[in-house]
């Protein structure tokens, strides 16, 4: 007698189907909403930083420091976009 490996498709007694579906989705990908929020916050931070360093470059103020910092901010934005797209695939 082997146990049935297929997951339960019907909700337990006393639980609505919507809540059961939401709990199954959360068990499949824990903290997905939190990760998306963090990606958004880090992406916004990168965009603000990139804007600041871009304006410093356009003003010609401390170009030797602003250019690498702008590159770092653009790298952060690119990383967040890649991670967010990978998150959406699932």
Secondary structure as the mmCIF struct_conf table of DSSP 4:
data_model
#
loop_
_struct_conf.conf_type_id
_struct_conf.id
_struct_conf.beg_label_comp_id
_struct_conf.beg_label_asym_id
_struct_conf.beg_label_seq_id
_struct_conf.end_label_comp_id
_struct_conf.end_label_asym_id
_struct_conf.end_label_seq_id
HELX_LH_PP_P HELX_LH_PP_P1 UNK A 2 UNK A 4
BEND BEND1 UNK A 6 UNK A 6
HELX_LH_PP_P HELX_LH_PP_P2 UNK A 7 UNK A 8
BEND BEND2 UNK A 10 UNK A 10
HELX_LH_PP_P HELX_LH_PP_P3 UNK A 11 UNK A 12
TURN_TY1_P TURN_TY1_P1 UNK A 13 UNK A 14
HELX_RH_AL_P HELX_RH_AL_P1 UNK A 17 UNK A 28
BEND BEND3 UNK A 29 UNK A 29
TURN_TY1_P TURN_TY1_P2 UNK A 30 UNK A 31
HELX_RH_AL_P HELX_RH_AL_P2 UNK A 32 UNK A 59
TURN_TY1_P TURN_TY1_P3 UNK A 60 UNK A 60
BEND BEND4 UNK A 61 UNK A 62
HELX_RH_AL_P HELX_RH_AL_P3 UNK A 63 UNK A 89
#
